[in-house]
Each structure stands twice: as structure tokens, then as C-alpha cells.
Amino acid sequence: MEPDPADPRQAEGVLNPATVQDADGTVHLFPRMVAASNVSRIGRGRVVLTDGVPTAIDELEIALEADRGWEHGTAHGGVEDPRITTLTDLGIHVMTYVAFGPLGPKPAVAVSTDGVQWRRLGPLQFAYDDALDTDLNLFPNKDVVFFPEIVPGPDGEPSFALLHRPMWDFGFVRPAEQPPLPAGVTDERASIWISYVPAREAMRDLSALVRPHGHRFVAGPEYDWEALKIGAGPAPLRVPEGWLLLHHGVTGSLEGGAFAPQSFNVRYVVGGMLLDAEDPARVLARTSEPLLAPETVEETAGTVANVLFPTAIEKIGDEHFVFYGAADSRIAVARLVHTD
């Protein structure tokens, strides 16, 4: 998918999509659509298949836009980078997205029973845990995505789990302030965490999905190609060995901050890790080299060059396809191939 120059809602790019597959197999793409001044909306369009391969988007409309006060600031804003997980146990699709509001990026949740109409549950409200010696709600947070199945919580209670990536950075509001890191955390680089919602609570009241607790560190940067930061990609995929999580690894610098992405000098690649089925906070293995790196013109030139940002996986026919943002400008797809 390339931005349509005739549509001002896409003036600065289309990127980082979520997906929903209908009961009849139709796949809908939910791209982040960026207008002038870096204002984002989330679209919805039907994926066109050619010989079983995604090749285009049709029937594009708006699924969600920043029409709540907490989703935009005075001169910026938007709803960004959606991930969508189908929670069969609740009979819903759950969309996590970034609300770029007055205090910077904050994660939020919306739900739908049909993938068309979405109801906001509001911003995530991480439960206070005194043992952490800090409040996760103080910090900007991104890359939130739910597991598609109920998993064991920290105490063994059946739970819905979500990955997220808190950023120990007050640069959006108080650049000189030293963030109070969680107890035991000495690495300030953005890393992957997990939190939980007891299934019984969510089944009683869906709003419980925005009040997770049991926060635990999962994984941080480990290799040279993810030296700056890492973050979760699409919803984890259940495989015989556990949970396969694709993630992005970043190198370079982010000078200029969130308001000037064009000044970034970065390289985003795709890696993978395997999480334990019985304890998804535990990493069993991870790739020592990237699975996918920027190579094509579409991936190496754009609003932010050399960026691959995986955000959705869909099984179409007998194959899995990964949808990803390319150079913060367009959307591409790759086959996820299993090899022995």
C-alpha cells in the first residue's frame, strides 16, 4: 500500500497496520494514515489477494480518529500504530493503539465484535505495584499487543496477557527530570514488558482489559542490531514450542524527538523470540541475527529511511503473511516461512 496523493489524510504516509480476518476469510487492513502535521488516523480497507498473496487494498475508510481530547494536543495528535488481536474467549477483537495526546504517547484500547464499529475502553491504567518502586503510568508507552489465548498469570491464574514497552523518558514534558526506574532496572533502554488481566475479571467486565497488573520485564536489547531499543510486533503466534514473537530491533539515533521523525538516523530490523507457553514472561530463545532487514527501495527510502516495523500476522490459505511498515511511508508484506 502506497499513500494516495489525492487523499490529504494520507499526505505523509501509510504505515504500521493491524489486520482482522472475517469469518469468510476476508482480511481487512487497518493502516495508520498520516496527514499533514503528523496527525494520524486508523483506516480500514479490504485486502486484495492475487493467487492467494496480498497485493492491494480496496474500499478504504476511517475506523478510528483522534476525536477525544486525550488523543491529541494543541498542535499535534493522532491515533497511531494499531495492533489487533482476536480474543475468541471474549468474542471480540481488541485494538491497542497509541494516543499521541497532550503528554506524549499513551497506549489505549478499543474493542469490536465485527471489526467495523469500535468502542473505546480508554487509556491503559497500569495497576500500582509498590514492589516496583515506581508508577508505570508516569511513562510514555508503546507497542502494546495482547496474546490471542488465555495464559497462566504470575500466580497461575488464567489471564489475558499483553506485551508493552514503557519508555523511561520524560522528554515529552520534563526533559531535565531523571525518571524513577523500576526497582532492579539499571538499563534505561526501551524494552519489552508483560502485564496481565485475570480472565474472570475481563469476562465480567470488558473494561478490566485496560487495568492490567502483575508487570514483569520480558526482554531488552541484547545484540548489536537492537542496541538502541526493542519492541513487540504482531500478536504472538502459538507454535508447538511456545509463543513466537516477532519484534523490531533498532540501532542509530533519534535526535529531534517524536515531533521531528524525519531527522531520525535509525535502522529498524525484524527479529524473533520464543516465549514459554506456561510462563510467557520467560524467553526460551531469540534470534542472534535479524530475520528481515531493509533492502528494497521501498524500505530504504521514505519519511524515515531503513525502517521495517512488523505489526500484523495473518494466515491466508496455508501460509502466514507478515504485514509491516516500510520506511514510515508505505506498507509491505512478507511470507513467514517455517524451516526445520
C-alpha positions as CSV (number, residue, x, y, z in Angstrom):
1,M,0.0,0.0,0.0
2,E,1.3,3.4,-1.0
3,P,-0.2,6.7,0.1
4,D,-2.8,8.2,-2.2
5,P,-1.7,11.7,-3.2
6,A,-5.3,12.7,-3.8
7,D,-6.2,11.9,-0.2
8,P,-5.0,14.5,2.3
9,R,-5.5,12.1,5.1
10,Q,-2.5,10.1,3.7
11,A,-0.3,13.1,2.8
12,E,2.6,12.0,4.9
13,G,2.3,8.2,4.5
14,V,0.5,4.9,5.3
15,L,2.3,2.5,7.7
16,N,2.2,0.1,10.6
17,P,-1.1,-1.7,10.1
18,A,-3.2,-4.1,12.1
19,T,-5.5,-6.8,10.5
20,V,-8.8,-8.5,11.1
21,Q,-9.9,-11.7,9.3
22,D,-13.6,-12.1,8.9
23,A,-15.4,-15.5,9.3
24,D,-15.5,-15.9,5.5
25,G,-11.7,-15.4,5.2
26,T,-11.7,-11.8,4.0
27,V,-8.8,-9.9,5.5
28,H,-9.1,-6.2,6.4
29,L,-6.1,-4.0,6.9
30,F,-6.1,-1.2,9.4
31,P,-3.3,1.2,8.4
32,R,-2.0,4.2,10.2
33,M,-2.8,7.1,7.8
34,V,-0.7,10.2,8.4
35,A,-2.0,13.6,7.4
36,A,-0.1,17.0,7.4
37,S,1.5,18.0,10.8
38,N,1.9,14.3,11.7
39,V,-1.7,13.8,12.6
40,S,-2.7,10.1,12.3
41,R,-5.9,8.2,11.8
42,I,-6.5,4.5,11.6
43,G,-8.1,3.3,8.4
44,R,-9.9,0.1,7.3
45,G,-9.6,-1.5,3.9
46,R,-10.2,-4.8,2.3
47,V,-7.0,-6.8,1.4
48,V,-7.0,-7.8,-2.3
49,L,-5.5,-11.2,-3.0
50,T,-3.8,-12.3,-6.2
51,D,-3.2,-16.0,-6.3
52,G,-3.5,-16.1,-2.6
53,V,-1.0,-13.3,-2.0
54,P,-1.9,-9.8,-0.6
55,T,-1.3,-7.3,-3.3
56,A,-3.5,-4.3,-2.8
57,I,-6.1,-2.5,-0.6
58,D,-9.6,-1.6,-1.6
59,E,-12.7,0.1,0.0
60,L,-10.6,2.3,2.3
61,E,-12.5,4.1,5.1
62,I,-11.7,5.5,8.5
63,A,-12.0,3.2,11.5
64,L,-10.8,5.5,14.3
65,E,-9.6,9.0,14.5
66,A,-8.3,11.3,17.3
67,D,-11.7,12.9,18.3
68,R,-11.2,12.6,22.0
69,G,-9.4,15.3,24.0
70,W,-6.8,12.9,25.4
71,E,-5.9,11.7,21.9
72,H,-4.4,15.0,20.7
73,G,-2.6,18.1,21.9
74,T,-2.8,21.7,20.9
75,A,-0.8,21.4,17.6
76,H,-0.3,17.6,17.3
77,G,-2.1,14.3,17.9
78,G,-3.4,11.2,16.5
79,V,-4.2,7.5,16.9
80,E,-1.2,5.5,15.8
81,D,0.3,2.1,15.2
82,P,-2.7,-0.2,15.9
83,R,-2.4,-3.9,16.8
84,I,-5.5,-6.1,16.7
85,T,-5.9,-9.4,18.5
86,T,-8.9,-11.6,18.2
87,L,-9.8,-12.8,21.7
88,T,-12.1,-15.8,21.0
89,D,-12.7,-16.4,24.7
90,L,-14.4,-12.9,24.9
91,G,-15.9,-12.9,21.4
92,I,-14.2,-9.6,20.5
93,H,-11.4,-8.1,18.5
94,V,-9.2,-5.9,20.8
95,M,-7.3,-3.0,19.2
96,T,-4.4,-1.5,21.1
97,Y,-3.1,1.8,19.7
98,V,-1.0,4.8,20.7
99,A,-2.9,8.0,21.6
100,F,-0.5,10.9,20.9
101,G,-2.1,13.2,23.4
102,P,-1.0,16.3,25.4
103,L,1.6,14.5,27.4
104,G,3.0,12.4,24.6
105,P,2.3,8.8,23.6
106,K,0.0,6.8,25.8
107,P,-1.4,3.3,25.0
108,A,-5.2,2.8,24.7
109,V,-7.7,0.1,23.9
110,A,-10.8,-0.2,21.7
111,V,-12.9,-3.3,21.1
112,S,-15.2,-4.6,18.4
113,T,-17.4,-7.6,17.8
114,D,-17.5,-7.2,14.0
115,G,-14.2,-5.4,13.1
116,V,-16.2,-2.4,11.8
117,Q,-17.6,-0.5,14.8
118,W,-15.1,0.2,17.6
119,R,-15.8,1.1,21.2
120,R,-13.1,2.8,23.2
121,L,-12.3,1.4,26.6
122,G,-9.9,4.3,27.2
123,P,-6.2,4.6,28.1
124,L,-4.4,1.8,29.8
125,Q,-4.2,2.2,33.6
126,F,-1.4,0.1,34.9
127,A,-2.1,-1.1,38.4
128,Y,0.3,0.2,41.0
129,D,2.8,-2.3,42.4
130,D,4.7,-1.0,45.3
131,A,7.5,-3.5,44.8
132,L,8.4,-1.8,41.5
133,D,9.1,1.5,43.4
134,T,7.6,3.5,40.6
135,D,4.3,4.1,38.7
136,L,4.2,2.8,35.1
137,N,1.5,5.3,34.3
138,L,4.1,8.1,34.6
139,F,5.8,7.0,31.4
140,P,5.1,7.0,27.7
141,N,4.4,3.5,26.4
142,K,4.1,1.9,23.0
143,D,4.0,-1.4,21.2
144,V,1.1,-2.9,23.2
145,V,-0.3,-6.1,21.9
146,F,-2.5,-8.9,23.5
147,F,-1.9,-12.6,23.4
148,P,-4.8,-14.3,21.5
149,E,-5.3,-17.0,24.2
150,I,-5.7,-17.2,27.9
151,V,-2.3,-17.8,29.6
152,P,-1.2,-18.5,33.1
153,G,-0.7,-15.3,35.1
154,P,2.2,-14.8,37.5
155,D,0.3,-16.6,40.2
156,G,-1.1,-19.3,37.8
157,E,-4.5,-17.6,37.5
158,P,-5.9,-17.9,33.9
159,S,-5.3,-14.4,32.4
160,F,-5.3,-12.3,29.3
161,A,-1.7,-11.0,28.8
162,L,-0.4,-8.0,27.0
163,L,3.1,-7.0,26.0
164,H,4.1,-3.4,26.2
165,R,7.2,-1.1,26.0
166,P,7.5,1.6,28.7
167,M,10.0,4.3,27.9
168,W,12.0,5.7,30.9
169,D,11.9,9.2,29.3
170,F,10.2,12.4,30.4
171,G,11.4,14.2,27.3
172,F,7.9,15.0,26.2
173,V,7.0,17.0,29.3
174,R,10.1,17.5,31.6
175,P,13.3,16.9,29.6
176,A,15.6,17.6,32.6
177,E,13.8,15.2,35.0
178,Q,15.5,12.0,35.9
179,P,12.9,9.2,35.5
180,P,12.4,6.9,38.6
181,L,13.3,3.5,37.1
182,P,11.5,0.4,38.4
183,A,13.3,-1.5,41.2
184,G,16.1,-3.7,39.8
185,V,16.1,-2.0,36.4
186,T,19.5,-0.5,35.5
187,D,19.2,-0.3,31.7
188,E,17.3,2.7,30.5
189,R,16.8,1.4,27.0
190,A,13.2,0.7,26.0
191,S,12.4,-3.0,26.5
192,I,9.5,-5.4,26.3
193,W,7.4,-5.9,29.4
194,I,4.3,-8.1,30.1
195,S,1.2,-7.4,32.2
196,Y,-1.9,-9.5,33.0
197,V,-5.7,-9.2,33.4
198,P,-7.4,-12.1,35.2
199,A,-9.8,-13.8,32.7
200,R,-12.6,-13.9,35.2
201,E,-12.4,-10.1,35.6
202,A,-12.5,-9.4,31.8
203,M,-15.4,-11.9,31.3
204,R,-17.3,-10.0,33.9
205,D,-16.4,-6.5,32.6
206,L,-14.5,-5.8,29.4
207,S,-13.2,-2.6,30.9
208,A,-10.9,-4.7,33.0
209,L,-8.7,-5.0,29.9
210,V,-7.4,-1.5,30.5
211,R,-6.4,-2.2,34.1
212,P,-3.6,-4.8,33.9
213,H,-1.3,-5.8,36.8
214,G,1.5,-8.3,37.5
215,H,4.0,-6.2,35.5
216,R,7.2,-8.1,34.6
217,F,10.2,-7.5,32.4
218,V,10.5,-9.8,29.4
219,A,13.4,-8.9,27.2
220,G,15.7,-6.0,26.4
221,P,18.3,-5.2,23.8
222,E,20.9,-8.0,23.6
223,Y,22.6,-7.9,20.1
224,D,24.3,-5.1,18.1
225,W,21.3,-4.8,15.7
226,E,18.9,-3.9,18.6
227,A,21.4,-1.8,20.6
228,L,19.1,1.3,20.8
229,K,15.8,-0.4,21.8
230,I,13.4,-3.2,21.0
231,G,9.6,-3.5,20.9
232,A,6.9,-6.2,20.3
233,G,5.5,-6.6,16.9
234,P,2.3,-8.5,16.0
235,A,0.3,-10.6,18.4
236,P,2.4,-13.6,19.5
237,L,1.7,-16.7,17.3
238,R,1.2,-20.0,19.0
239,V,3.6,-22.6,17.8
240,P,4.4,-26.1,19.2
241,E,7.4,-24.8,21.1
242,G,5.6,-21.9,22.8
243,W,4.8,-18.4,21.6
244,L,6.6,-16.9,18.6
245,L,7.0,-13.2,19.0
246,L,8.3,-11.0,16.1
247,H,9.9,-7.9,17.4
248,H,11.7,-4.8,16.0
249,G,15.3,-4.1,16.9
250,V,16.7,-0.6,16.5
251,T,20.1,1.0,16.0
252,G,21.1,4.6,15.4
253,S,19.8,7.8,17.0
254,L,16.5,9.6,17.5
255,E,17.7,13.2,17.5
256,G,14.9,15.6,17.1
257,G,12.4,13.6,19.1
258,A,8.9,12.4,18.3
259,F,7.9,15.7,16.7
260,A,10.6,15.5,14.0
261,P,10.8,11.9,12.8
262,Q,12.4,13.0,9.5
263,S,15.6,13.8,11.4
264,F,15.9,10.2,12.8
265,N,19.1,8.3,11.8
266,V,18.0,4.8,12.5
267,R,17.8,1.2,11.2
268,Y,14.8,-1.0,12.2
269,V,15.0,-4.7,11.6
270,V,12.9,-7.7,12.5
271,G,13.9,-10.3,14.9
272,G,12.1,-13.1,16.7
273,M,11.9,-14.7,20.1
274,L,10.2,-17.8,21.6
275,L,8.3,-17.3,24.8
276,D,7.4,-20.1,27.2
277,A,3.7,-21.3,26.9
278,E,3.4,-21.8,30.6
279,D,5.2,-18.6,31.5
280,P,5.1,-16.1,28.7
281,A,7.4,-13.7,30.6
282,R,10.2,-16.2,30.1
283,V,12.2,-16.1,26.9
284,L,13.3,-19.6,25.7
285,A,15.3,-18.5,22.7
286,R,15.8,-15.5,20.4
287,T,17.4,-14.9,17.0
288,S,21.0,-13.7,17.1
289,E,20.6,-12.2,13.6
290,P,17.7,-10.3,12.1
291,L,15.0,-12.3,10.2
292,L,14.4,-9.4,7.9
293,A,16.3,-6.1,7.3
294,P,15.8,-3.1,4.9
295,E,16.9,-4.0,1.4
296,T,14.4,-2.7,-1.2
297,V,14.0,0.8,-2.4
298,E,10.6,0.9,-0.6
299,E,12.3,0.0,2.7
300,T,15.4,2.2,2.4
301,A,13.9,5.5,1.3
302,G,10.9,7.3,2.8
303,T,9.8,9.5,5.7
304,V,12.3,7.6,7.9
305,A,14.7,5.5,5.8
306,N,15.7,1.9,6.7
307,V,12.7,1.1,8.8
308,L,10.9,-2.3,9.0
309,F,8.1,-2.3,11.6
310,P,6.1,-5.6,11.8
311,T,2.6,-5.2,13.2
312,A,0.3,-8.0,12.0
313,I,0.4,-11.7,11.0
314,E,-2.5,-13.4,9.1
315,K,-2.8,-17.0,7.9
316,I,-4.2,-16.8,4.4
317,G,-4.7,-20.3,2.9
318,D,-1.8,-22.4,4.1
319,E,0.6,-19.5,4.5
320,H,1.3,-16.9,7.1
321,F,1.9,-13.4,6.0
322,V,3.6,-10.6,8.0
323,F,2.4,-7.0,7.3
324,Y,4.9,-4.3,8.1
325,G,5.5,-0.6,7.8
326,A,8.3,0.3,5.4
327,A,10.4,3.5,5.8
328,D,7.4,5.0,7.7
329,S,5.8,5.7,4.3
330,R,4.1,2.6,3.0
331,I,3.0,-1.0,3.8
332,A,4.6,-4.2,2.6
333,V,4.1,-7.9,3.2
334,A,6.4,-10.9,3.6
335,R,5.9,-14.6,3.9
336,L,6.6,-16.2,7.3
337,V,8.3,-19.5,6.3
338,H,8.8,-22.4,8.7
339,T,12.0,-24.3,8.3
340,D,13.3,-27.3,10.2
